[in-house]
């Protein structure tokens, strides 16, 4: 089984834009689905240690 994590930055010019980030992540997930990947769990929100920039993450799995 293969495993990867898709991610996108949720930082906007001023503040945070989770709506646009979610749309970008959805585009990535849809492309991965077309390639045979499946989502594993739900979307997670996290931030970088140094800058505290928020990101959205989606784990994906694919049979080898």
N, C-alpha and C positions, 0 to 999 in steps of 0.2 A: 504494500500500500504506500502511496505517495502522499505527502502532506505539505501544504504551503499556507501562508497567511497573506491575505490581501489587505492592503491598508491605504488610507488616504488622510491627508492633513486637513483638519477642520479650522485652521486659522484663516481669518479673512483680513482684509486691509485694516479694518478697525473691529476688534473683537473676534468672535467666533461665529462660524456659519455652518451649523450642523446639517441644515437642509441641503446645501450644495454639496457638502462632503458626502452625505448619504446618497445623493444622486450619482456622484462619481463612483462611489463604492458599488452601487447597484449596477452600473455599467460594467465594472470589472467582474462582478459576480456573474452577470449574464454572459459575458464572453467566456468565462471559465466553465460555466454550465454547458455551453456549446462545445467545449473541448473535452467534456466527460467528467469534469470535477463536480463534487457535491459539497454543499455547505455542511459544516460540522458545528452544531451549536448555533448560538445567536451572535449578533454583532456586539463587540465589546468596545468600550471607550477607555482610552488610556492617554497618558501624557509623557513627554520626554522628561528625563531627570533634570537636565540643566535649564531648559527654557520653559518647561511646563506647557509646551505646545500640545493641544489636544489632537488626537488621532482616532479614527474609527478602524476597527480590525474585524476581519471575517476569516475564520479558519476553513480550509477546504481540504478534501480528501479525494483520492482517485485510486481505483484498483490498479495494481501494477500490471 
